[in-house]
Amino acid sequence: MPRREHPLRKGEKLVGEEMGREVERLSLKIYEVSATCTEEVDLTLPDSRLEFGLDESVSPPAVVLVDEVLTLDNSRFWNRDMWRKVSVRWEADASY
């Protein structure tokens, strides 16, 4: 089976490597902050959707977050104990 291309690499083809790297940097920072917050309340964030756009009213154009972040509509929050049980099962069932 052919290996799937990482979504960020697909985006880089559309917006260029520099902007693609900025989206990656912002995504990781948002996830880092959210992981700290969710750990404080014994949750984990296994999946979230972030949507970015390009603000061309400034020079140079800037990557901006364009939608809600970390809501129940675009993220999954799981109890950490439940996540541990599920992730162990996924590791056992995974085929690479």
C-alpha positions, 0 to 999 in steps of 0.5 A: 500500500502506498504511503499517504502524504502528510496533510501539511506537505499537501498544504505546502504545495498550495501555499509554499514551504514558508507558509506551510511551516508557519501553519505547522508551527502555529498548530503545534503551539496551539496543541502544546497549550491545549495539552497542558490545559487538558492535562490539568483536568485529566483529559486528553485531546486525541483529535482537533481540527484547526483552520487557517487562512491568509491575511493579505491586508498586511505585508507580508501576508500573514497566516491567521486562525480563521475558525473556532478552536478546541470546541466540542464541534471540532475536537474530541476530549477524552478522559485520560484513563479511557485514552490509555486503554484505547491507545494500548488496543490500537497499538496491538491492532495496528498494522504498518 
